[in-house]
Structures are given as C-alpha cells and as structure tokens.
Amino acid sequence: MESQAKVKYVRIAPRKARLVADLIRGQTVNSALGTLIYTKKAAAKVIIKLLKSAVANASSQSNVDVDKLFIKKIFVDSGPTLKRFIPRAMGRATRIRKRTCHITVVLDEK
C-alpha cells in the first residue's frame, strides 16, 4: 500500500534538493535515514522530516510493516521564485532569484 508526504514552498533551490533526493531513491527507509543523517546538504534536514512524516502516514493508514517500507518515488518540483533586486554600479540593478521547491516522497511496501 502506497503512502506519500509532500512539503511545499521550501526555500531551497530545486537543483540542490535533487542532489539529495537522488542519493536515497530506491532505498529502504532505515538506510535512507542513515544516509541523510550524514549528508551535509541543507536539503537533507528537510527530507529527513518529510520521510518521517511519510512513515507516520503509512503506519496510521493500515497495518503496514514499517521495516519493509522503501522509497518508491521521490521527486523535486520547482515552486514559485521570489524576485529581488540588488543595486549595481552606474545606477543599474540586478535581479536576484530566490528559488523554492516542492518535494514529494512516495513509500511502498516490499
């Protein structure tokens, strides 16, 4: 039985979050948590919290063995971009794009 969890509007660039998501795709939940704990990326903390939420969703849904859960899908979509400006030389301005992302995790039982 599949269970999923989503987090939206995370203030991390999608390209950087995909690096962490690619590390744990297809792993069991226990090994993925072990991998994420020792990952130094900022997105790892967000994905740990999301993964624990997906496990809680699976255990409350039906009688699922938590030890048999694995990450069936994990994907990172881009969210809205916050546009800011910074002053530059000779009266010009440069746009700064602060990107956000939406992360989705789908768990399934082996």
N, C-alpha and C positions, 0 to 999 in steps of 0.2 A: 504494500500500500504506500503510495507516494505521499509525502508531506513537504510543504515548502514554507519558506520565510523570505520576506523582502525587506529591504531597507532603502528608503528613497532620500534624495537630496543630500547625499553625503558630500562634504566639501573636500573631496579628493579627486584628482583628475582620473578619468576612466582608464587612460593608458597605464597609469601607475597601479591602479587597482587590479587590472587584468593580469599584471605580472604575478601578483599574489594568488589570484584565482586559478591561474594555470598550474601553480605548484601543487594544489590539492585536488584537482579534478580527477574523479575516479577512485579516490582513496576511501578507506573506511573512516568513520567519524573519529575514532580514537587516534589513528595515525595522522589524520589531518590536523587535529587539535595539537598533537605533539609537534608537528611541523610548524604550525603557526606560532606556537609559543616562542620558538627560537628564531623566528623571522623578524628582521629589524625594520621592516617597512611599516609605515603608519596605517596602511590599509589592513594589516594583519589583525590589529586590535578590533577593528570594525567587523571583520569577517569571523573572528572568534565569537563575538557576541551574537552575530547572526546565525552561526552554526549551532550554538547552544539553544537559540530560540527555535530553530527548525527541529532539533531533537525533542524539545519540550512539546512542540506541536504534534510530533509523531507519537509520543508516549501518551498524550491526552486523547488523541483521535481514536485509537483502538488498541487491542492487545498486540503491541509490536515489541519485538526483542531489540533493545537499543544497541546491543553489541553487534547485531547483524546489519546495521544501517551503513550505507555507503553513499557517497556524493554522486548522484546520477547526473545532475546538471548544475553548473554554476556559471552564471554569465553576468557581465557588467555592461549596462547600457549607459549612454551619456544622458545627463539631465540638462536642465537649463544652465546657461552660462551667465555669470554675473559680470557685467562690463563696467570697468572703472577706468579713469584716466589719470595719467601722471604728467606733470609739466616737464617739458624738454627745452632745449636751447632755442633761442630766437623766437619765443612766443608760441612754439608748437606744443602739441600734446600727443601722447602715445597711449593707445588703448591697452589695458591690461585685462586679460580674460581669466576670470576665476571659475574654473570648470567644476561641475558637480556630476555625480553619477548615481545610478540606481543599481543595486546588487541583488540578485535573486539566487537562492540556493534551493535545489530540489533533492530530497533524500528518498531512497528506496531501500527495501529490504532484500538481502541476497537469498 
